[in-house]
Amino acid sequence: MYNIKRMHRKTSKRRQRAQLTFVYMVMTFAVVASVATLMMIVLGYRFNRYDGKVEQGGLVQFDSRPSGAEVTLDTVHLANKTASKITATAGAHTVTMTKPGYTTWRKDVTVKPGSVLWLNYARLLPTNLQPSTVLSGATVSSSVPSPDNKWLLVSFVAHEPVLTLVGLDNDTPSPVKITLSATSYTQATDPTTQRFDVLSWDQDNRYALVKHSYDSTVEYLWIDTHAEDGAVRNVTNLLGVAIQQVAFVLGDSQSVYIVTDTHELRRGDLNARTLSGPLMTNVANFDQFDRSTVTFVTLPDATQVRSAGYLTEDAKSPRIVSSKTDDGTAPYAFMLGRYYNNNYAVLSYGAQAEILKGDLPASDSTAKLDWKRITTLDVPGGAQRVGFSVGENRFVFVQTSTAMKTYDLELHGTATITGMTSTELEPIWIDGYHLATVAGGVATITDFDGTNRQIYVAKNAIGLRPVFSNNGKYLYQFVRTADGVALHRFKLSID
């Protein structure tokens, strides 16, 4: 009897262990299955009830200015307004964003499996933009916004040594006039024939360069826009050399790069009143990639060779990226950009433009320039301008006399923006995703690929650069009026 009970207890324990083992196995399987399912969901996998298959989609992130727009994916109205997100099936889709009182934003997109598609740049303008006048005058000559879009420096009457500074973020702007002292510039034989043109700002958003044209010659002025007396320095006189091109050194408002009338690239220190020796010779034009790198294109030399390349700070020699032998008439351009820590270049010659990616060693380094060609764009008639969008440098652009081509470094897509014949204002990047242009008095804003073109002035816009204020509340544009010209401000939100 004792043995039977003992055997029964042993059997019960084995059964309990077996049951516990089974329970643990089921629980482990359930946890693994749950984790795997969650991972599949995170990676965009969904069950397609139409064909019974599990398919991987992609995450789409939506946002708009202003926010709170309703989103429709194909024919499906999403529950959440912008900013929002959804996992969509891979393939082609049409996205629409709408908000009462604003223009509709619509785009055909492609969702790639396992990817994230950012549609966070949709800009919706009020359908009934009502302007208010900030400034007015008989004429306007030139205007340039500061890099942070907080200030606008304007020359109304070209021959008068008077500039107007406008604060763009203020709800009630109080323009300030800056009168240039008569001793700061060379007096013209006939003052009515001279011109004062605003060229550019420094990165501190305080100092500006102005071109003074008089008696068939030019000189350049440095202006402190925040000084009570409008402090002015005559750059040409300080450096003691005739200048063809000038730009602030990035990050140094007291220094400039210049191209002299003998086509030498030099660096000038305005405080010390010193000028470096020639950094480059035979320079046709230059630009700055970053604080230590200058890009350039040269004029034809004695053997009819032109070159494009870059020069890094303190290097003993430039790096030639491309050379062409011709009569010097074919369009030739070179620019560098950086997108997410990768270096890119756009090199345009004649009717083609190459987009390259690779390292960027010091210009006098003996290391091989290891660049990979990303794509080649056809440029009928040659490029007038090449470069990168502002901000992140995500888009490469090549502009001709009638169209602009853009290449998306993120999605590797090419787009052509047409309808730019007789454009008064060369298309400019007003932010990292949008271009503005003025043609025939019509001012428009368009996405980087030419879609969602929005007209905000229908007939009397002037070909001067529009500006979005830094706080995102206003859009500024010069227009013609019955009395002359005016700087109009459009409120971008509906109260």
Secondary structure by P-SEA (a helix, b strand, c coil): caaaaaaaaaaaaaaaaaaaaaaaaaaaaaaaaaaaaaaaaaacccccccccbbbbbbbbbbbccccbbbbbcccccccccccccccccccbbbbbbbcccbbbbbbbbbbcccbbbbcccccccccbbbbbbcccccccccccccccccbbbbbccccccbbbbbbccccbbbbbbbbbccccbbbbcccccbbbbbcccccccccbbbbbbccccbbbbbbcccccccccccccccccccccccccccccccccccccccccccccccccccccccccccccccccccccccccccccccccccccccccccccbbbbcccccccccccccccccccccbbbbbbbcccbbbbbbbbbccccccccccccccbbbbbcccccbbbbccccccbbbbbcccbbbbbccccbbbbbbccccccccccccccccccccccccccccccccccccccccccccccccccccccccbbbbbbbccccccccccccccc
